[in-house]
Amino acid sequence: MKLLHTLLLALTLWLPLIAGAAEPVNINTADAAAIAASLNGVGDAKAKAIVEYRQKNGPFKSADELVNVKGIGLKTVEKNRELIRLGAPAPAKPSAP
């Protein structure tokens, strides 16, 4: 019985790690690697497409705008909605004289 209790406790502690408990990501500031690591169903190619879209069109105003990125559909947005952050990009630092 003690072994079963220990196994259940271990499973409870490790399950979020095994299931890929991702961290929220700011899609307006993150690089492609961070986006791919955080969003479910978004690999390297889709993450690069998100960054390229952002560079061409400016920051995202809502998570729903991700459907404008080739390869990203509404299902992907919905399953990641809790992980998507939209903070404004940091302002550019002035060049040193």
N, CA, C and O atoms as a MOPAC input file, in Angstrom:
PM7 MOZYME 1SCF
protein

 N      0.82600 1    -1.19700 1     0.00000 1
 C      0.00000 1     0.00000 1     0.00000 1
 C      0.86700 1     1.25600 1     0.00000 1
 O      0.53700 1     2.24900 1    -0.64900 1
 N      1.97200 1     1.20200 1     0.73000 1
 C      2.87700 1     2.35400 1     0.77600 1
 C      3.48500 1     2.60800 1    -0.60500 1
 O      3.66400 1     3.76000 1    -1.00000 1
 N      3.79900 1     1.55700 1    -1.32700 1
 C      4.35200 1     1.69500 1    -2.67300 1
 C      3.34100 1     2.37400 1    -3.59900 1
 O      3.70900 1     3.23900 1    -4.39400 1
 N      2.09000 1     1.98900 1    -3.49800 1
 C      1.05000 1     2.59600 1    -4.32400 1
 C      0.91100 1     4.08300 1    -3.99600 1
 O      0.77500 1     4.91000 1    -4.89700 1
 N      0.94400 1     4.41000 1    -2.74100 1
 C      0.86100 1     5.81200 1    -2.31200 1
 C      2.03500 1     6.61200 1    -2.87200 1
 O      1.84700 1     7.72900 1    -3.35500 1
 N      3.22200 1     6.06200 1    -2.81300 1
 C      4.41800 1     6.72400 1    -3.32500 1
 C      4.32500 1     6.93200 1    -4.83500 1
 O      4.67300 1     7.99700 1    -5.34500 1
 N      3.85800 1     5.91300 1    -5.54000 1
 C      3.70800 1     6.03200 1    -6.99300 1
 C      2.68100 1     7.09700 1    -7.37300 1
 O      2.90600 1     7.86800 1    -8.30600 1
 N      1.56800 1     7.14400 1    -6.66600 1
 C      0.54800 1     8.15900 1    -6.94100 1
 C      1.07200 1     9.56100 1    -6.66100 1
 O      0.79600 1    10.48800 1    -7.42200 1
 N      1.81600 1     9.72200 1    -5.59200 1
 C      2.40100 1    11.01400 1    -5.27300 1
 C      3.39700 1    11.43900 1    -6.35600 1
 O      3.39300 1    12.59300 1    -6.78600 1
 N      4.23200 1    10.52300 1    -6.78800 1
 C      5.20700 1    10.82200 1    -7.83400 1
 C      4.50400 1    11.21500 1    -9.13300 1
 O      4.91000 1    12.16100 1    -9.80800 1
 N      3.45400 1    10.48300 1    -9.47300 1
 C      2.70300 1    10.78300 1   -10.68700 1
 C      2.06500 1    12.16700 1   -10.60100 1
 O      2.07200 1    12.91100 1   -11.58200 1
 N      1.52300 1    12.51400 1    -9.45700 1
 C      0.90200 1    13.82200 1    -9.25800 1
 C      1.91300 1    14.94500 1    -9.42500 1
 O      1.59600 1    15.99000 1    -9.99400 1
 N      3.11200 1    14.73900 1    -8.94000 1
 C      4.13800 1    15.77600 1    -9.02700 1
 C      4.74400 1    15.89500 1   -10.41900 1
 O      5.10000 1    16.99500 1   -10.84200 1
 N      4.86500 1    14.79400 1   -11.13100 1
 C      5.54200 1    14.80700 1   -12.43200 1
 C      4.60000 1    14.94800 1   -13.61700 1
 O      5.04700 1    15.28100 1   -14.71500 1
 N      3.32900 1    14.70700 1   -13.42800 1
 C      2.38500 1    14.76400 1   -14.55200 1
 C      2.40500 1    16.09300 1   -15.29500 1
 O      2.43000 1    16.08500 1   -16.52600 1
 N      2.39600 1    17.24600 1   -14.60500 1
 C      2.45300 1    18.50900 1   -15.36100 1
 C      3.70400 1    18.63100 1   -16.21700 1
 O      3.65100 1    19.20800 1   -17.30300 1
 N      4.81000 1    18.10700 1   -15.75600 1
 C      6.04400 1    18.17000 1   -16.55000 1
 C      5.97200 1    17.24600 1   -17.75000 1
 O      6.41100 1    17.60300 1   -18.84300 1
 N      5.42200 1    16.06600 1   -17.54900 1
 C      5.30000 1    15.08900 1   -18.63100 1
 C      4.30200 1    15.59100 1   -19.68000 1
 O      4.51500 1    15.41900 1   -20.88000 1
 N      3.22800 1    16.20500 1   -19.22400 1
 C      2.18000 1    16.67500 1   -20.13300 1
 C      2.58400 1    17.93800 1   -20.87600 1
 O      1.84900 1    18.40200 1   -21.74900 1
 N      3.73700 1    18.50000 1   -20.54600 1
 C      4.20800 1    19.68300 1   -21.25100 1
 C      3.53800 1    20.95500 1   -20.78100 1
 O      3.05300 1    21.74500 1   -21.59100 1
 N      3.51000 1    21.15300 1   -19.48700 1
 C      2.92500 1    22.37700 1   -18.93100 1
 C      3.73500 1    23.56600 1   -19.43100 1
 O      4.82400 1    23.85100 1   -18.93300 1
 N      3.18900 1    24.24300 1   -20.41100 1
 C      3.90400 1    25.33700 1   -21.06000 1
 C      3.70700 1    26.64100 1   -20.30300 1
 O      2.72200 1    26.81800 1   -19.58600 1
 N      4.64600 1    27.53600 1   -20.47300 1
 C      4.59300 1    28.86400 1   -19.88100 1
 C      3.93400 1    29.82300 1   -20.86500 1
 O      4.06800 1    29.65000 1   -22.07600 1
 N      3.22900 1    30.82700 1   -20.36500 1
 C      2.68100 1    31.84800 1   -21.26500 1
 C      3.79900 1    32.52600 1   -22.05200 1
 O      4.94000 1    32.59100 1   -21.59400 1
 N      3.46300 1    33.02800 1   -23.23500 1
 C      4.45500 1    33.66400 1   -24.09700 1
 C      3.86200 1    34.92800 1   -24.71400 1
 O      2.71500 1    34.93900 1   -25.15900 1
 N      4.65800 1    35.98000 1   -24.73300 1
 C      4.23900 1    37.23400 1   -25.36300 1
 C      4.56200 1    37.13000 1   -26.85200 1
 O      5.72900 1    37.15500 1   -27.24300 1
 N      3.53800 1    37.01400 1   -27.66800 1
 C      3.75800 1    36.82000 1   -29.10700 1
 C      4.23200 1    38.09100 1   -29.79400 1
 O      4.58800 1    38.05700 1   -30.97200 1
 N      4.24300 1    39.20900 1   -29.08200 1
 C      4.74600 1    40.45800 1   -29.66000 1
 C      6.21800 1    40.69900 1   -29.36300 1
 O      6.82500 1    41.59200 1   -29.95300 1
 N      6.79900 1    39.92400 1   -28.46300 1
 C      8.20000 1    40.14100 1   -28.11900 1
 C      9.05300 1    38.88300 1   -28.20000 1
 O     10.27400 1    38.97600 1   -28.32800 1
 N      8.44100 1    37.72100 1   -28.12800 1
 C      9.19900 1    36.46300 1   -28.08100 1
 C      9.81100 1    36.12300 1   -29.42600 1
 O      9.29200 1    36.49100 1   -30.48000 1
 N     10.93200 1    35.41200 1   -29.36600 1
 C     11.52600 1    34.90500 1   -30.59400 1
 C     10.83600 1    33.59600 1   -30.97000 1
 O     10.02800 1    33.06700 1   -30.20700 1
 N     11.15900 1    33.09000 1   -32.13500 1
 C     10.49800 1    31.88800 1   -32.64600 1
 C     10.70700 1    30.68100 1   -31.73300 1
 O      9.79400 1    29.87500 1   -31.56200 1
 N     11.88700 1    30.54900 1   -31.15100 1
 C     12.16400 1    29.40100 1   -30.27900 1
 C     11.25600 1    29.42400 1   -29.05300 1
 O     10.73600 1    28.38300 1   -28.65100 1
 N     11.06000 1    30.59600 1   -28.45700 1
 C     10.20500 1    30.70900 1   -27.27400 1
 C      8.74400 1    30.43400 1   -27.62900 1
 O      8.02600 1    29.79600 1   -26.85800 1
 N      8.31000 1    30.90600 1   -28.77800 1
 C      6.92800 1    30.67200 1   -29.20600 1
 C      6.70300 1    29.18400 1   -29.43800 1
 O      5.69900 1    28.63100 1   -28.98900 1
 N      7.62700 1    28.53300 1   -30.13200 1
 C      7.49900 1    27.10200 1   -30.40500 1
 C      7.50300 1    26.28400 1   -29.11900 1
 O      6.78700 1    25.28800 1   -29.01400 1
 N      8.29800 1    26.69700 1   -28.15100 1
 C      8.38900 1    25.96100 1   -26.88500 1
 C      7.14100 1    26.13600 1   -26.02600 1
 O      6.81600 1    25.26100 1   -25.22400 1
 N      6.44800 1    27.24200 1   -26.18300 1
 C      5.31700 1    27.54800 1   -25.30000 1
 C      3.94900 1    27.18400 1   -25.85500 1
 O      3.05900 1    26.81400 1   -25.08900 1
 N      3.75900 1    27.27800 1   -27.14600 1
 C      2.43000 1    27.06600 1   -27.70900 1
 C      2.25600 1    25.64300 1   -28.22700 1
 O      3.10800 1    25.12700 1   -28.95000 1
 N      1.16400 1    25.02500 1   -27.85700 1
 C      0.84800 1    23.66100 1   -28.28300 1
 C      0.46600 1    23.63700 1   -29.75800 1
 O     -0.35200 1    24.43800 1   -30.21100 1
 N      1.05900 1    22.72000 1   -30.49400 1
 C      0.74500 1    22.59900 1   -31.91400 1
 C      1.47000 1    23.59400 1   -32.79200 1
 O      1.19300 1    23.68700 1   -33.98700 1
 N      2.40300 1    24.34300 1   -32.20900 1
 C      3.18900 1    25.31700 1   -32.97500 1
 C      4.64700 1    24.88900 1   -32.91200 1
 O      5.29300 1    24.96700 1   -31.86700 1
 N      5.14400 1    24.43700 1   -34.04900 1
 C      6.54000 1    24.03200 1   -34.13200 1
 C      7.40300 1    25.17700 1   -34.63400 1
 O      6.97000 1    26.32800 1   -34.68400 1
 N      8.61700 1    24.84300 1   -35.00100 1
 C      9.58000 1    25.85900 1   -35.43300 1
 C      9.10100 1    26.64500 1   -36.65500 1
 O      9.22800 1    27.86900 1   -36.68900 1
 N      8.55700 1    25.95900 1   -37.64700 1
 C      8.14200 1    26.63700 1   -38.88300 1
 C      6.99400 1    27.61500 1   -38.62700 1
 O      7.01900 1    28.74200 1   -39.12100 1
 N      5.99600 1    27.19100 1   -37.86300 1
 C      4.87100 1    28.08000 1   -37.57200 1
 C      5.30700 1    29.23200 1   -36.67700 1
 O      4.83400 1    30.35700 1   -36.83800 1
 N      6.19400 1    28.96300 1   -35.74700 1
 C      6.69200 1    30.02800 1   -34.86900 1
 C      7.45700 1    31.07100 1   -35.67200 1
 O      7.32100 1    32.26900 1   -35.42400 1
 N      8.26500 1    30.62000 1   -36.63600 1
 C      8.98200 1    31.56600 1   -37.50400 1
 C      7.99900 1    32.39100 1   -38.32000 1
 O      8.21000 1    33.58500 1   -38.53500 1
 N      6.92100 1    31.75200 1   -38.77500 1
 C      5.90000 1    32.47300 1   -39.54100 1
 C      5.22400 1    33.53400 1   -38.67600 1
 O      4.89600 1    34.61200 1   -39.17200 1
 N      5.01300 1    33.24600 1   -37.39400 1
 C      4.42100 1    34.22500 1   -36.47900 1
 C      5.33900 1    35.43000 1   -36.34100 1
 O      4.88100 1    36.57100 1   -36.41500 1
 N      6.62500 1    35.18900 1   -36.14300 1
 C      7.59300 1    36.28400 1   -35.99400 1
 C      7.67400 1    37.09500 1   -37.28400 1
 O      7.69900 1    38.32400 1   -37.23500 1
 N      7.71500 1    36.42900 1   -38.43300 1
 C      7.79100 1    37.13400 1   -39.71800 1
 C      6.53800 1    37.98100 1   -39.94900 1
 O      6.63100 1    39.10700 1   -40.43700 1
 N      5.37400 1    37.44600 1   -39.60300 1
 C      4.12800 1    38.19900 1   -39.75600 1
 C      4.17300 1    39.44300 1   -38.87100 1
 O      3.80400 1    40.53500 1   -39.30300 1
 N      4.62400 1    39.27000 1   -37.64100 1
 C      4.71200 1    40.39400 1   -36.70200 1
 C      5.67000 1    41.46400 1   -37.20400 1
 O      5.38700 1    42.65600 1   -37.08200 1
 N      6.79900 1    41.05000 1   -37.76700 1
 C      7.77400 1    42.01600 1   -38.28600 1
 C      7.21900 1    42.78500 1   -39.47900 1
 O      7.50500 1    43.97100 1   -39.64700 1
 N      6.43400 1    42.11800 1   -40.29700 1
 C      5.87600 1    42.75000 1   -41.49000 1
 C      4.65700 1    43.61500 1   -41.17900 1
 O      4.48200 1    44.67100 1   -41.78700 1
 N      3.80800 1    43.18100 1   -40.23400 1
 C      2.52500 1    43.82800 1   -39.99300 1
 C      2.40800 1    44.57000 1   -38.66000 1
 O      1.37700 1    45.18400 1   -38.38500 1
 N      3.42900 1    44.52000 1   -37.85000 1
 C      3.36800 1    45.15800 1   -36.54500 1
 C      2.85000 1    44.21100 1   -35.48200 1
 O      2.50300 1    43.06600 1   -35.77500 1
 N      2.79700 1    44.69200 1   -34.24100 1
 C      2.39900 1    43.82400 1   -33.13300 1
 C      0.95100 1    43.35400 1   -33.25400 1
 O      0.10000 1    44.03500 1   -33.82600 1
 N      0.70200 1    42.17700 1   -32.70000 1
 C     -0.64900 1    41.62700 1   -32.66700 1
 C     -1.47100 1    42.41700 1   -31.65800 1
 O     -0.99100 1    42.74100 1   -30.57200 1
 N     -2.70400 1    42.72200 1   -32.01900 1
 C     -3.60600 1    43.43400 1   -31.11200 1
 C     -4.51000 1    42.47000 1   -30.34800 1
 O     -5.05300 1    42.81400 1   -29.29800 1
 N     -4.66700 1    41.26000 1   -30.88500 1
 C     -5.45400 1    40.22600 1   -30.20900 1
 C     -4.92200 1    38.85900 1   -30.62300 1
 O     -4.27800 1    38.71700 1   -31.66300 1
 N     -5.19500 1    37.87500 1   -29.80900 1
 C     -4.77200 1    36.50900 1   -30.11900 1
 C     -5.43600 1    36.02300 1   -31.40100 1
 O     -4.85700 1    35.23100 1   -32.14500 1
 N     -6.64400 1    36.49500 1   -31.65600 1
 C     -7.37600 1    36.06400 1   -32.84600 1
 C     -6.66900 1    36.43800 1   -34.14700 1
 O     -6.90600 1    35.80700 1   -35.17700 1
 N     -5.80700 1    37.45400 1   -34.11500 1
 C     -5.06500 1    37.84400 1   -35.31600 1
 C     -4.09700 1    36.76000 1   -35.77800 1
 O     -3.64900 1    36.77800 1   -36.92500 1
 N     -3.77500 1    35.82400 1   -34.90200 1
 C     -2.85900 1    34.74300 1   -35.29700 1
 C     -3.40500 1    33.92800 1   -36.46100 1
 O     -2.62900 1    33.30600 1   -37.18600 1
 N     -4.72100 1    33.91600 1   -36.65800 1
 C     -5.28000 1    33.15700 1   -37.78200 1
 C     -4.86100 1    33.74500 1   -39.11900 1
 O     -5.02000 1    33.09600 1   -40.15200 1
 N     -4.32900 1    34.95800 1   -39.12100 1
 C     -3.82300 1    35.56300 1   -40.35400 1
 C     -2.44900 1    35.02200 1   -40.73900 1
 O     -1.96400 1    35.28200 1   -41.84100 1
 N     -1.83000 1    34.28100 1   -39.84500 1
 C     -0.52100 1    33.68900 1   -40.10300 1
 C     -0.73600 1    32.34600 1   -40.78100 1
 O     -1.51100 1    31.51700 1   -40.30400 1
 N     -0.04800 1    32.13500 1   -41.89200 1
 C     -0.20200 1    30.88100 1   -42.62900 1
 C      0.14600 1    29.70400 1   -41.72000 1
 O      1.20200 1    29.67800 1   -41.08700 1
 N     -0.76000 1    28.73900 1   -41.67000 1
 C     -0.54600 1    27.53400 1   -40.87400 1
 C     -1.15000 1    27.59300 1   -39.47900 1
 O     -1.14600 1    26.59300 1   -38.76200 1
 N     -1.67200 1    28.75700 1   -39.08300 1
 C     -2.29100 1    28.89000 1   -37.76500 1
 C     -3.79300 1    29.02200 1   -37.95500 1
 O     -4.26500 1    29.94500 1   -38.61900 1
 N     -4.53100 1    28.10600 1   -37.37700 1
 C     -5.98200 1    28.15100 1   -37.48600 1
 C     -6.63700 1    28.48900 1   -36.15800 1
 O     -5.96500 1    28.61800 1   -35.13400 1
 N     -7.93400 1    28.62800 1   -36.18700 1
 C     -8.69100 1    28.98100 1   -34.99300 1
 C     -8.54300 1    27.92600 1   -33.89800 1
 O     -8.49900 1    28.26900 1   -32.71700 1
 N     -8.46500 1    26.66000 1   -34.27000 1
 C     -8.29700 1    25.59300 1   -33.26400 1
 C     -6.99400 1    25.78000 1   -32.50000 1
 O     -6.95600 1    25.60900 1   -31.28100 1
 N     -5.93800 1    26.12500 1   -33.20500 1
 C     -4.64300 1    26.34800 1   -32.55600 1
 C     -4.72200 1    27.53600 1   -31.61400 1
 O     -4.19400 1    27.48800 1   -30.50300 1
 N     -5.37500 1    28.59700 1   -32.05100 1
 C     -5.52900 1    29.78100 1   -31.19900 1
 C     -6.32000 1    29.41700 1   -29.95000 1
 O     -5.92800 1    29.77700 1   -28.84000 1
 N     -7.43000 1    28.70600 1   -30.12300 1
 C     -8.28800 1    28.36500 1   -28.99100 1
 C     -7.56400 1    27.49400 1   -27.96400 1
 O     -7.69800 1    27.71900 1   -26.76200 1
 N     -6.80500 1    26.51000 1   -28.42200 1
 C     -6.15400 1    25.63100 1   -27.44400 1
 C     -4.96600 1    26.30500 1   -26.75600 1
 O     -4.43700 1    25.77400 1   -25.78000 1
 N     -4.54500 1    27.46000 1   -27.25200 1
 C     -3.42400 1    28.18800 1   -26.65400 1
 C     -3.82000 1    29.53500 1   -26.04900 1
 O     -2.96000 1    30.26600 1   -25.55700 1
 N     -5.09300 1    29.86600 1   -26.08100 1
 C     -5.53900 1    31.19100 1   -25.65800 1
 C     -5.02300 1    31.58000 1   -24.27500 1
 O     -4.65700 1    32.73600 1   -24.06200 1
 N     -4.98600 1    30.65000 1   -23.34300 1
 C     -4.52900 1    30.94200 1   -21.97800 1
 C     -3.01900 1    31.17100 1   -21.91300 1
 O     -2.51800 1    31.71200 1   -20.92600 1
 N     -2.30300 1    30.77200 1   -22.93600 1
 C     -0.84000 1    30.90500 1   -22.95900 1
 C     -0.36200 1    32.12900 1   -23.73200 1
 O      0.80400 1    32.51200 1   -23.63000 1
 N     -1.24800 1    32.74000 1   -24.49800 1
 C     -0.86700 1    33.85600 1   -25.36900 1
 C     -0.95200 1    35.17400 1   -24.61000 1
 O     -1.98300 1    35.51200 1   -24.02900 1
 N      0.15000 1    35.90400 1   -24.62900 1
 C      0.20100 1    37.24600 1   -24.03400 1
 C      0.44600 1    38.25100 1   -25.15400 1
 O      1.04000 1    37.91600 1   -26.17900 1
 N     -0.01600 1    39.49100 1   -24.95400 1
 C      0.03400 1    40.49500 1   -26.01800 1
 C      0.69400 1    41.79600 1   -25.59800 1
 O      0.40500 1    42.83100 1   -26.19800 1
 N      1.54400 1    41.79500 1   -24.62300 1
 C      2.20300 1    43.02800 1   -24.20600 1
 C      2.88000 1    43.71100 1   -25.38000 1
 O      3.27900 1    43.06500 1   -26.34900 1
 N      3.00100 1    45.01000 1   -25.27800 1
 C      3.63300 1    45.78500 1   -26.34200 1
 C      5.12300 1    45.48100 1   -26.40800 1
 O      5.74100 1    45.20200 1   -25.38100 1
 N      5.70400 1    45.53100 1   -27.59300 1
 C      7.14600 1    45.34000 1   -27.70500 1
 C      7.87700 1    46.45800 1   -26.97200 1
 O      7.37700 1    47.57800 1   -26.86400 1
 N      9.04500 1    46.14400 1   -26.47800 1
 C      9.85600 1    47.15800 1   -25.78900 1
 C     10.27500 1    48.22700 1   -26.79100 1
 O     10.59200 1    47.91100 1   -27.93800 1
 N     10.27900 1    49.50400 1   -26.36500 1
 C     10.70000 1    50.56800 1   -27.28400 1
 C     12.18200 1    50.41100 1   -27.62500 1
 O     12.97600 1    49.92200 1   -26.82100 1
 N     12.52600 1    50.83300 1   -28.82100 1
 C     13.92600 1    50.74100 1   -29.24800 1
 C     14.78700 1    51.66900 1   -28.40300 1
 O     14.39200 1    52.79600 1   -28.10300 1
 N     15.95400 1    51.19400 1   -28.02700 1
 C     16.87900 1    52.00800 1   -27.25400 1
 C     17.61500 1    52.96700 1   -28.18700 1
 O     18.01700 1    52.57600 1   -29.28200 1
 N     17.79500 1    54.21000 1   -27.76600 1
 C     18.52500 1    55.14800 1   -28.63500 1
 C     19.98100 1    54.72000 1   -28.78500 1
 O     20.57400 1    54.14600 1   -27.87200 1
 N     20.53300 1    55.00600 1   -29.93400 1
 C     21.93700 1    54.67700 1   -30.21000 1
 C     22.85100 1    55.56900 1   -29.39600 1
 O     22.54600 1    56.73200 1   -29.12900 1
 N     23.96800 1    55.00400 1   -29.01300 1
 C     24.97600 1    55.80600 1   -28.28100 1
 C     25.61900 1    56.78700 1   -29.25500 1
 O     25.86700 1    56.44000 1   -30.40900 1
 N     25.89000 1    58.00800 1   -28.80000 1
 C     26.48300 1    59.02000 1   -29.71100 1
 C     27.89900 1    58.69100 1   -30.10700 1
 O     28.51900 1    59.44200 1   -30.86000 1

